[in-house]
């Protein structure tokens, strides 16, 4: 009998879409291995907008949707529960799953992280204290950038090759699918567009961008506000990114990136990644970023192709596109 796996993946509103797209890529790989896949998710306009989705999906809309997730597993006899996202589960309700459903947490940074049978953490910034609650005999931990999974569209793009003779003419700005802190507007206010009048700045807005009414009218001649499209963003010479899933995706492609945190936790993650790999240009938390600092950094990367090339080459070394294969192998061993 084929194993039944329930993916719990929220997306839309204040939840980024990266969780969905990478989980969908993994689900397709598991379906090819004859797994029976179902998704469960919180109610959102994003999920409502999906047409002809490949897998059955269940909308969670009760008082406690995490408990509802557990009950779905029990009532429908799922063999596996795969959770992607920061979702906190109650201890007592989670105990019901033991010996009945194996649980895989992917980047679940919640207090209930130690409940999982398999814990996968595709990052390198957590301190040793982060893992103290885990019982290593009960939870198998996999940590490292080699477990990073991507939107399937990324896999179809060739890694960028930066020619030292190429001038920088196009900068892309990405701030997440919904951009709840409106980093887009903050960056627009900080960049000295007249100073860079030979460069085009493209702001790529996610389909769930929450602040469409804040787009300035009119805006500078060398600025565009465009729909988020990986194939178009790929043409950028440099990316300014609010640190998140998309940052890693474009790093894997060798895109030179100026990274900015939209909150303290991911500003810290960006800082550690920069310190350990030297593969991104980290500028800290958006709330503390000064216009002079951002424009000086842009100038440094505009004027020195060697720096952009070095960032690109380091990024391609630390990330690859085999994360899905590695996680499929982990799941098949359960």
C-alpha positions in Angstrom: 0.0 0.0 0.0 1.3 3.5 -0.9 2.3 5.6 2.1 0.0 8.5 2.9 1.6 11.9 3.7 -0.1 15.1 4.8 1.7 18.3 4.1 0.8 21.1 6.5 1.8 24.3 4.6 0.3 27.7 5.2 0.8 30.5 2.6 -0.6 33.9 1.9 -1.5 37.0 3.9 1.5 37.3 6.4 2.9 33.9 5.6 5.5 33.9 2.7 4.8 31.8 -0.4 8.3 30.1 -0.3 7.0 27.5 2.1 4.3 26.5 -0.4 6.5 26.4 -3.6 9.3 24.3 -2.1 6.9 21.9 -0.4 5.0 21.6 -3.7 8.2 20.7 -5.4 8.9 18.0 -2.7 5.4 16.7 -2.9 5.7 16.2 -6.7 8.9 14.2 -6.1 7.2 12.0 -3.5 4.2 11.5 -5.8 6.6 10.1 -8.4 7.7 7.6 -5.7 4.0 6.6 -5.3 3.3 8.5 -2.1 -0.3 9.6 -1.7 -0.1 13.3 -1.0 -2.6 15.7 0.6 -2.1 19.3 1.7 -3.7 21.0 4.7 -3.5 24.7 5.2 -5.0 27.8 7.0 -7.6 29.7 5.1 -6.0 32.4 2.8 -6.7 34.3 -0.4 -3.6 32.6 -1.9 -5.0 29.1 -1.4 -8.4 30.3 -2.7 -6.7 31.6 -5.8 -5.1 28.2 -6.8 -6.9 26.5 -9.7 -6.5 22.9 -10.7 -4.1 22.1 -7.9 -2.4 18.7 -8.5 -3.2 17.3 -5.0 -6.2 17.3 -2.7 -6.1 20.0 -0.1 -8.0 20.7 3.1 -8.8 24.1 4.4 -8.3 24.5 8.2 -10.7 27.1 9.7 -11.4 26.0 13.3 -10.5 27.5 16.7 -7.2 25.5 16.9 -6.1 24.6 13.4 -2.9 22.9 14.7 -5.0 20.4 16.7 -7.2 20.1 13.6 -4.1 19.0 11.7 -3.4 16.3 14.2 -7.0 15.0 14.1 -6.9 14.8 10.3 -3.8 12.7 10.6 -5.4 10.4 13.1 -8.9 10.1 11.5 -7.5 9.5 8.0 -4.6 7.3 9.1 -1.8 9.2 7.6 1.6 7.5 7.8 3.6 10.8 7.7 3.0 14.5 8.6 5.3 17.0 7.0 5.2 20.5 8.4 6.9 23.4 6.7 6.7 26.7 8.7 6.8 28.0 12.2 3.9 26.2 13.7 3.5 25.5 17.4 1.7 22.3 18.5 0.4 21.5 22.0 2.2 18.8 23.9 -0.9 16.7 24.8 -2.5 16.7 21.4 0.8 15.9 19.8 1.2 12.8 22.0 -1.7 11.2 20.2 0.4 10.9 17.0 3.1 8.9 18.7 3.5 5.4 17.2 0.8 6.2 14.7 2.1 8.9 12.4 5.8 9.9 11.8 6.4 13.6 11.9 8.8 15.6 9.8 9.4 19.2 10.7 11.1 21.4 8.1 12.4 24.7 9.4 9.8 24.7 12.2 11.5 27.1 14.6 8.6 26.9 17.2 8.9 25.8 20.8 7.4 22.4 19.8 10.2 21.7 17.4 11.5 18.8 19.5 8.3 16.8 19.0 9.4 15.7 15.5 10.7 12.3 14.6 12.7 13.9 11.8 13.9 17.6 12.2 15.3 19.2 9.1 16.9 22.7 9.4 18.3 24.2 6.2 20.3 26.9 7.9 23.5 27.5 9.8 22.9 30.3 12.2 21.4 28.5 15.2 23.5 28.2 18.4 24.1 25.0 20.2 21.5 26.0 22.8 18.8 25.8 20.2 19.1 22.0 20.1 19.1 21.4 23.9 15.4 20.4 24.1 15.9 17.6 21.6 16.2 14.0 22.6 18.7 12.7 20.1 17.4 9.1 20.6 13.9 10.2 19.6 14.6 12.8 17.0 16.9 12.5 14.0 18.3 16.0 13.1 19.6 17.1 9.7 21.1 20.5 9.6 22.9 22.4 6.8 22.4 24.3 3.6 22.5 21.0 1.7 18.9 20.4 2.8 17.6 23.6 1.3 14.7 23.0 -1.1 13.6 25.3 -3.9 10.7 26.3 -6.1 10.9 24.0 -9.1 11.2 27.0 -11.4 14.6 27.8 -10.0 15.9 24.4 -11.1 15.1 25.3 -14.7 17.4 28.3 -14.7 21.1 28.0 -15.5 23.6 29.4 -12.9 24.7 32.9 -13.7 28.2 33.6 -15.1 29.5 37.1 -14.4 31.9 38.5 -16.9 34.3 41.0 -15.5 33.8 43.2 -18.5 30.0 43.5 -18.0 28.6 46.8 -16.6 25.8 46.8 -14.1 22.7 48.2 -15.6 19.8 46.5 -13.8 19.1 46.0 -10.1 16.2 43.9 -8.8 14.5 44.4 -5.4 12.6 41.6 -3.8 10.9 41.8 -0.4 8.8 38.6 -0.1 5.3 37.5 -1.3 3.3 39.7 1.1 6.0 42.0 2.5 4.2 42.5 5.9 6.8 45.2 7.0 6.6 47.0 3.7 10.3 46.8 3.1 9.5 47.8 -0.5 8.5 51.3 0.5 11.4 51.7 3.0 14.0 50.8 0.3 12.3 53.1 -2.2 12.7 56.0 0.2 16.4 55.1 0.9 17.8 54.7 -2.7 19.1 57.8 -4.4 17.6 57.1 -7.8 18.8 60.3 -9.6 22.4 59.4 -8.5 22.1 56.1 -10.4 20.3 57.4 -13.5 22.0 54.9 -15.8 20.7 52.0 -13.7 17.2 50.6 -13.9 15.7 49.6 -10.5 13.0 46.9 -10.7 10.8 46.3 -7.6 9.3 42.9 -7.9 6.0 42.6 -6.0 4.6 39.3 -4.8 1.0 38.5 -5.7 0.1 39.0 -2.1 1.9 42.3 -1.6 -0.1 44.0 1.2 0.6 47.6 0.4 -0.2 48.2 -3.3 -1.7 51.6 -2.4 1.7 52.7 -1.0 3.4 52.6 -4.5 4.4 56.2 -5.1 2.8 58.1 -8.0 4.6 59.2 -10.0 7.9 57.4 -9.4 11.4 58.0 -10.8 12.0 57.4 -14.5 14.6 54.6 -13.8 12.2 52.7 -11.5 9.6 50.0 -12.3 7.2 48.1 -10.2 6.7 44.6 -11.7 5.0 41.3 -10.8 7.3 38.8 -9.1 8.6 36.5 -11.8 11.7 34.4 -11.3 12.5 34.3 -15.0 12.5 38.1 -15.2 14.3 38.6 -11.9 17.0 36.3 -13.1 18.1 39.0 -15.7 19.1 41.4 -12.9 22.8 42.1 -12.5 22.4 42.6 -8.7 19.6 41.8 -6.2 18.6 43.7 -3.1 16.7 41.2 -1.0 14.8 41.1 2.2 16.4 37.9 3.6 14.3 34.8 3.2 13.7 31.7 1.1 14.1 33.7 -2.2 17.5 34.9 -1.0 18.8 31.3 -0.9 17.1 30.5 -4.2 18.9 33.3 -6.1 22.2 32.6 -4.3 22.0 29.0 -5.6 21.9 30.6 -9.1 24.9 32.8 -8.4 23.1 36.1 -8.1 25.1 38.8 -6.3 22.9 39.9 -3.4 22.7 42.7 -0.9 20.8 41.2 2.0 18.6 43.1 4.5 16.6 41.7 7.4 13.0 42.7 7.7 13.0 41.6 11.4 15.7 41.0 14.0 15.6 37.2 13.7 16.3 37.0 10.0 18.7 40.0 10.2 20.7 37.8 12.6 20.4 34.8 10.1 21.6 37.0 7.3 24.5 38.3 9.4 25.7 34.8 10.3 25.4 33.6 6.8 27.5 36.5 5.6 30.1 35.9 8.4 30.4 32.1 7.7 30.3 32.1 3.9 31.1 35.7 2.6 28.6 34.9 -0.1 26.2 37.8 0.4 26.6 41.5 1.3 24.8 41.9 4.6 23.4 45.4 5.6 21.5 44.6 8.8 17.9 45.3 9.9 15.9 47.6 7.6 14.8 49.8 10.6 18.4 50.7 11.2 19.6 51.0 7.6 20.7 54.5 6.6 20.4 55.9 3.1 24.2 56.7 2.9 25.1 53.1 3.8 22.8 51.6 1.2 23.8 53.9 -1.6 27.5 53.5 -0.8 27.1 49.7 -1.0 25.3 50.0 -4.3 28.1 52.2 -5.5 30.8 49.7 -4.4 29.1 46.8 -6.3 28.3 49.0 -9.3 31.9 50.0 -9.7 33.6 46.7 -8.8 32.6 43.7 -10.9 35.2 41.6 -9.1 33.1 41.8 -5.9 30.0 40.8 -7.7 31.8 37.9 -9.3 33.2 36.7 -6.0 29.8 36.8 -4.3 28.4 34.8 -7.2 31.0 32.1 -7.1 30.9 31.7 -3.4 27.1 31.4 -3.5 27.2 28.6 -6.1 29.7 26.7 -4.0 27.6 26.6 -0.8 24.3 25.8 -2.3 23.1 23.2 -4.9 19.9 21.9 -6.3 19.9 18.4 -4.7 18.1 19.3 -1.5 14.8 17.7 -2.7 16.6 14.4 -3.5 18.2 14.4 -0.1 14.9 14.9 1.7 13.2 12.3 -0.4 15.9 9.8 0.7 15.4 10.8 4.4 11.6 10.3 4.1 12.0 6.9 2.4 14.2 5.7 5.3 11.5 6.4 7.9 
